Amino acid sequence: MVQGSGIGPVLFLVYIDDLAKLLERNGFTVKLFVPFVVDVKVYLEVVENADVTRLQGALNLVAIWASLNICE
């Protein structure tokens, strides 16, 4: 038996598209997965300490976006 709607994943991608664009504008690679479990992956190659700081910056952007866009 099929659960959920066929358009639900598409609507979700529309909803979080601004998060992906925000991260990409800041130089991060972003992948979004919706079919079964909602998953956002942000990654970059860590070669030096500055890369760790950049990755933390990406996590901070995700946290700020979530606090502004996700209702409790």
N, C-alpha and C positions, 0 to 999 in steps of 0.2 A: 504494500500500500504506500502511495506517495504522500509525503507530508510536506507542509509548507506550500508556498506559491511559486510559480515559475518566474514571476517578476520580482520577487523579494530580493534575490541576490543582486539584480540589476539596480534596484532602488537603493540598496545598501552601498553599492559602489558609487552611485551618484552622491550619496550622503557624505562619504568620506573622501571624495575626490579632492577636496581642498586640502586635506591633510597630506595626501600624496604630492600634490603640486607644491605645497609649502616645503616639504622635505627635499624634493628634487631641486627647487630653486636654491636651496642651501647646499647643494652638491652631494646629496645622498642618493643611493640606489634604493628604490622602494618596490616591494612586490606585495600585491594584495591577493588574498585567496578567500573565496566566499562559499563555494559549493556546499561544503558540509560543516566546516568550522570557520568562523571569521578569524582571519589571521593577517596581521600586518607585520612584514619583516623589513627592518632597516639594517643595512650593513655597509661596512667599508673595510678595506684592508688596513690593519693596524701594523704600522712599520716602526713608528716612533711615538714618543709620549704625546706629542701634539695630536696624533690621531685618536688617542684615548679621550682627549678633551673634546675633539670634534664629535665623537660618538656620544659622549655625555650630552653635548649640545643638542643632538638629534633626539635623545631621550627626553630632554627638557621640552623640546618643541612638541613632542607627542603628548607629554603630560599637560602642557598648557592647552593644547587643542582639545584634549579630552575634558579638561575642567570647564572649558567654554561651550562644548557641544554635546556633552552627554548628561542627561538628566538623571538624578538619583532616584 
